[in-house]
């Protein structure tokens, strides 16, 4: 009898690989539900998806994917390392009609 090998994906992969795995899982749930008339709310919220030093290319692929999924509304809260160049690279090729950019002031919480 062969010995069963087990792996812990979270500890056996890089942080960025694990984050991309989570992205894939969430998007796959929505797409499958949409195609099979399931009960997904067709809404996904990503909070700082580029954390863990995610490459601009990976973020671009995420944004490109979620902008083109039928029936999906998504919110991506991201600072893009407070760099307009990172934002431009991350959104390269996206149809500007498929997303709305909302810029928040540097400090949105302040004394009353």
Secondary structure, DSSP 4 states (H G I P E B T S, - for coil): -PPPP---TTTSS-HHHHHHHHHHHHHHHHHHHHHTT----SEEEEESTTTTT--HHHHHHHHHHHHSSTT-EEEEE--GGG-HHHHHHHTTT--GGG----PPPS------
